[in-house]
Amino acid sequence: RVLVIDNSATIEDPNAPRLGGGIPDEASGLASIDFLKIVGNNFTEGLADNLFANWTSLTSLNLAQNNMPGQIPRSVGQLVFVTGLNLEDNRLTGPLPEEISGLTRLLIFSARKNELSGPLPTAISSLNSLSLLYLDNNNFTGNFPDISKLAFLRAGLDLSNNRLSGTIPLDAFAKTPNLRVLRLSNNTFSGPLPDLSPLSASIKDLYLEGNDFTEGIVPLEACTSIVTRGGEALV
């Protein structure tokens, strides 16, 4: 019960064959599919509103690099067994729907490099199995999300290159002590830098530049962790 159509290897070749149009509405009937990967295509149509409604057995969905327009359908909330959701590098617009709160088993979520907008939904705080959250290079506005319940957030948090603003709570990272990658660059966050000391033993990559932070320091222990792990920092 696996479907893979992967043209990503030839995505830089304009003459390479790839799928056009979009995912047909009839695909909503794939109720028994477990793993779906359709990447590297040239779609001109968005996702049908009810596309995900019957995909209740699906555990992994990858629709990256399809040049796909449209919005993320609210039926995404029906993907209750999905642990990996990759929608990156498309032309998706509109908000990130609150219905993602239904994805309680989600470990990896990337919707980076799209045109998504609006505030980050409060539903993010309910995705308490998340290890990686990449929403960079969109047009999100509003405040830093509540990640106080995301204790398993380890692999990375990337919100860079959006239009997020406001003050980040000083204790924002108190519950994510194992976070290895933190990228908040090129927003308009202001006020004091949040307390980064909880990340001192784990952080590898740290990017904070391009904001309006008024004060704060990166702990020496965090700098040592970055160097020891061969990582990068730009603050």
C-alpha positions in Angstrom: 0.0 0.0 0.0 2.7 2.4 -1.1 2.6 4.9 -3.9 5.8 6.7 -5.0 6.2 9.1 -8.0 9.5 10.8 -7.5 10.9 13.1 -10.2 13.0 15.2 -7.8 16.3 13.9 -9.3 15.5 15.7 -12.6 13.8 18.8 -11.2 16.5 21.1 -12.6 16.0 19.8 -16.1 13.2 21.7 -17.8 12.9 19.0 -20.5 12.5 16.1 -18.1 9.0 14.5 -18.0 6.9 15.2 -14.9 3.3 15.2 -14.0 1.1 18.2 -14.7 -2.4 19.1 -13.7 -2.8 18.0 -10.1 -3.7 15.1 -7.8 -7.2 14.0 -9.1 -10.2 14.3 -6.8 -10.7 10.5 -7.2 -7.5 10.0 -5.2 -9.5 10.7 -2.1 -10.7 7.1 -2.4 -7.3 5.7 -1.5 -8.5 4.7 1.9 -6.0 1.8 2.4 -2.8 3.6 1.4 -0.1 3.8 4.0 2.8 5.7 2.4 2.4 8.4 -0.4 5.2 10.3 -2.0 4.6 12.4 -5.1 7.5 14.9 -5.5 9.3 16.9 -8.2 6.3 17.6 -10.5 4.8 20.7 -12.1 1.2 20.9 -10.8 -1.1 23.7 -11.8 -4.0 22.6 -9.7 -4.3 22.7 -5.9 -5.4 20.0 -3.5 -9.1 19.2 -3.4 -10.9 20.2 -0.2 -11.8 16.6 0.7 -8.7 14.9 -0.6 -7.4 13.7 2.8 -10.8 12.8 4.3 -10.5 9.1 3.7 -6.7 8.6 4.0 -7.1 7.5 7.6 -4.5 4.7 7.3 -1.8 7.0 5.9 1.4 7.3 8.0 3.6 9.3 5.7 2.7 12.0 3.1 5.3 13.8 1.0 4.1 16.3 -1.6 7.2 18.5 -1.8 8.6 20.2 -4.9 5.5 20.0 -7.0 5.1 23.8 -7.8 1.6 23.2 -6.4 -0.7 26.2 -5.9 -3.8 26.5 -3.7 -4.4 26.1 0.0 -3.8 23.3 2.5 -7.3 21.7 2.8 -8.9 21.5 6.2 -9.3 17.7 5.7 -5.6 17.6 6.7 -6.9 17.1 10.2 -8.1 13.6 9.1 -4.6 12.3 8.8 -4.6 11.1 12.3 -1.9 8.4 11.9 0.6 10.5 9.9 4.0 10.8 11.5 5.7 12.7 8.6 4.1 15.5 6.5 6.2 17.3 3.9 4.6 20.1 1.9 7.7 22.2 1.3 8.8 24.0 -1.8 5.4 24.6 -3.5 3.2 27.6 -4.0 0.8 27.0 -1.3 -1.1 30.1 0.0 -3.4 31.1 2.8 -3.3 30.0 6.4 -2.0 26.9 8.1 -5.4 25.4 9.2 -6.2 24.9 12.8 -7.3 21.4 11.9 -3.7 20.3 12.1 -4.5 19.8 15.8 -5.7 16.4 14.8 -2.2 15.2 13.8 -1.2 14.2 17.3 1.2 11.5 16.1 3.1 14.0 13.8 6.9 13.8 14.3 8.1 15.8 11.3 6.3 18.7 9.6 7.7 20.9 6.9 5.8 23.5 4.9 8.9 25.7 4.2 9.3 27.6 1.0 5.7 28.3 0.2 3.6 31.5 0.3 1.6 30.6 3.4 0.3 33.6 5.5 -1.6 34.7 8.5 -0.7 34.0 12.1 0.6 30.6 13.2 -2.3 28.6 14.5 -2.7 27.9 18.2 -3.0 24.2 17.1 0.8 24.0 16.9 0.9 23.8 20.7 -1.1 20.5 20.6 1.4 18.7 18.3 3.3 17.4 21.3 5.0 14.6 19.5 6.8 16.9 17.1 10.6 16.6 16.7 11.0 18.9 13.7 9.0 21.9 12.6 10.1 23.9 9.5 7.9 26.8 8.4 10.6 29.1 7.1 10.4 31.2 3.9 6.7 32.0 4.0 4.7 35.1 4.9 3.5 34.2 8.4 2.6 37.1 10.7 1.8 37.5 14.3 3.6 36.2 17.4 6.0 33.4 18.2 4.0 30.2 18.7 3.5 28.5 22.1 5.9 25.6 22.1 5.7 24.9 25.8 4.1 21.5 25.3 6.6 20.4 22.5 9.0 18.6 24.8 10.1 16.3 22.0 11.2 19.1 19.7 14.7 18.0 19.0 15.6 17.9 15.3 14.8 21.6 14.6 12.6 24.7 14.7 12.9 27.0 11.7 10.7 30.0 11.5 13.2 32.2 9.6 12.3 34.5 6.7 8.7 35.3 7.7 7.1 38.4 9.1 6.7 37.3 12.6 6.9 40.0 15.3 6.5 40.8 19.0 8.4 39.6 22.0 9.4 36.0 22.4 8.6 34.8 26.0 11.8 34.6 28.1 11.0 31.0 29.0 10.0 30.0 25.4 12.6 27.2 25.3 12.4 26.0 28.9 10.6 22.8 27.8 12.7 22.0 24.7 16.2 21.3 26.2 17.2 18.9 23.4 16.6 21.3 20.5 19.6 21.1 18.1 18.6 23.6 15.4 17.0 27.0 16.1 16.5 29.5 13.2 14.5 32.7 13.8 16.4 35.0 11.4 14.8 37.7 9.3 11.6 38.4 11.2 10.8 41.5 13.3 11.0 40.0 16.7 11.7 42.6 19.4 12.4 43.0 23.1 14.9 40.9 25.0 16.4 37.8 23.7 14.7 34.7 25.2 16.7 32.6 27.7 18.8 30.2 25.6 20.5 28.5 28.5 18.1 25.5 28.4 19.6 24.7 24.9 23.2 24.9 26.1 23.9 21.2 26.0 22.1 20.4 22.7 22.2 23.4 20.3 24.2 22.9 17.0 22.8 25.6 14.7 21.6 29.0 15.9 20.4 31.8 13.7 18.9 34.9 15.2 20.0 37.8 13.0 17.7 40.2 11.2 15.4 40.9 14.1 15.1 43.8 16.6 16.1 42.2 19.8 17.1 44.9 22.3 19.2 42.9 24.8 20.3 39.5 25.9 23.3 37.1 25.4 24.0 33.7 24.0 25.4 31.7 26.9 29.0 30.6 26.7 27.9 27.0 27.1 25.7 27.3 24.0 28.6 28.6 22.0 30.7 25.7 23.2 28.0 23.3 22.1 27.8 24.8 18.6 31.6 24.6 18.1 31.8 21.1 19.6 29.1 19.8 17.3 30.6 21.5 14.2 27.6 23.7 13.8 26.9 27.3 12.8 25.7 30.5 14.4 24.7 33.9 13.2 23.3 36.2 15.8 
